[in-house]
């Protein structure tokens, strides 16, 4: 990712973690799986919309997992990371911009 303020660092369980400042936006394991921490309401909405699944190891947390098999899946993951970026950076109002896109 080349968004201002975002750095990529090795993740403690393998893969690459993306941080905005000291906050983890999410991480990817290889090129097939992404995990992102989301507020409960957003977590529930992205799962209901079919854009993510409960976390593959910790399903009762606010984390979601996104499996990527196609370029469209990868684009969906990038969109979720963008929502994270907007939330953490105070950029675009995710309630009116990125959040609105959850259903489609």
C-alpha positions as CSV (number, residue, x, y, z in Angstrom):
1,X,0.0,0.0,0.0
2,X,1.3,3.5,-0.8
3,X,-1.1,5.5,1.3
4,X,0.5,8.4,3.4
5,X,1.2,7.3,6.9
6,X,0.9,3.5,6.3
7,X,3.8,1.2,6.8
8,X,4.2,-2.5,6.1
9,X,6.0,-4.5,8.7
10,X,6.4,-8.3,9.4
11,X,3.4,-9.7,11.3
12,X,4.1,-11.7,14.4
13,X,2.2,-14.7,13.0
14,X,3.7,-14.5,9.6
15,X,2.8,-12.3,6.6
16,X,2.7,-8.6,6.4
17,X,1.0,-6.2,8.8
18,X,-0.2,-2.8,7.7
19,X,-0.1,0.0,10.3
20,X,-1.3,3.5,10.4
21,X,0.8,5.0,13.2
22,X,0.7,2.5,16.0
23,X,-2.6,1.0,15.0
24,X,-2.8,-2.2,13.0
25,X,-5.1,-1.8,10.0
26,X,-4.9,-5.5,9.2
27,X,-2.5,-8.0,7.9
28,X,-2.2,-10.5,5.0
29,X,-0.9,-14.0,5.1
30,X,0.7,-14.7,1.7
31,X,-1.6,-13.7,-1.2
32,X,-4.7,-15.6,-0.2
33,X,-5.8,-14.4,3.3
34,X,-6.3,-11.0,4.9
35,X,-7.4,-10.4,8.5
36,X,-8.7,-7.0,9.7
37,X,-9.9,-5.7,13.1
38,X,-13.2,-3.9,12.8
39,X,-15.6,-2.2,15.2
40,X,-18.5,-4.6,15.9
41,X,-21.1,-2.8,13.9
42,X,-18.9,-2.6,10.8
43,X,-17.7,-6.2,11.4
44,X,-21.3,-7.5,11.4
45,X,-22.2,-5.4,8.3
46,X,-19.3,-6.6,6.1
47,X,-20.0,-10.2,7.1
48,X,-23.8,-9.8,6.4
49,X,-22.9,-8.3,3.0
50,X,-20.7,-11.3,2.1
51,X,-17.5,-9.2,2.0
52,X,-15.8,-11.1,4.8
53,X,-16.1,-14.0,7.2
54,X,-15.7,-14.2,11.0
55,X,-12.0,-14.5,11.8
56,X,-10.7,-18.0,10.8
57,X,-9.2,-18.6,14.3
58,X,-11.0,-16.2,16.6
59,X,-14.5,-16.0,15.2
60,X,-16.1,-14.3,18.3
61,X,-13.8,-11.3,18.1
62,X,-14.2,-8.1,16.0
63,X,-11.7,-9.5,13.5
64,X,-12.7,-10.6,10.0
65,X,-11.0,-12.8,7.5
66,X,-11.1,-12.4,3.7
67,X,-10.0,-15.2,1.5
68,X,-8.7,-14.1,-1.9
69,X,-9.0,-16.4,-4.9
70,X,-9.7,-13.9,-7.7
71,X,-8.7,-10.3,-8.6
72,X,-12.2,-9.2,-7.5
73,X,-11.5,-10.7,-4.1
74,X,-8.3,-8.8,-3.8
75,X,-10.0,-5.6,-4.8
76,X,-12.6,-6.2,-2.1
77,X,-9.8,-6.6,0.5
78,X,-8.2,-3.4,-0.7
79,X,-11.6,-1.6,-0.3
80,X,-11.8,-2.9,3.3
81,X,-8.2,-1.7,4.0
82,X,-9.3,1.7,2.6
83,X,-12.2,1.9,5.1
84,X,-9.6,1.2,7.8
85,X,-7.3,3.9,6.4
86,X,-10.1,6.4,6.3
87,X,-11.2,5.5,9.9
88,X,-7.6,5.8,11.3
89,X,-6.5,8.8,9.3
90,X,-9.6,10.9,9.8
91,X,-9.7,11.2,6.0
92,X,-12.9,10.7,4.1
93,X,-15.9,10.2,6.4
94,X,-16.3,6.5,6.2
95,X,-19.9,6.7,7.3
96,X,-20.8,8.5,4.1
97,X,-18.1,7.3,1.7
98,X,-16.6,3.9,2.2
99,X,-19.3,2.6,4.5
100,X,-22.0,3.2,2.0
101,X,-20.3,0.8,-0.4
102,X,-20.7,-2.2,1.9
103,X,-23.7,-3.5,0.2
104,X,-22.3,-3.3,-3.3
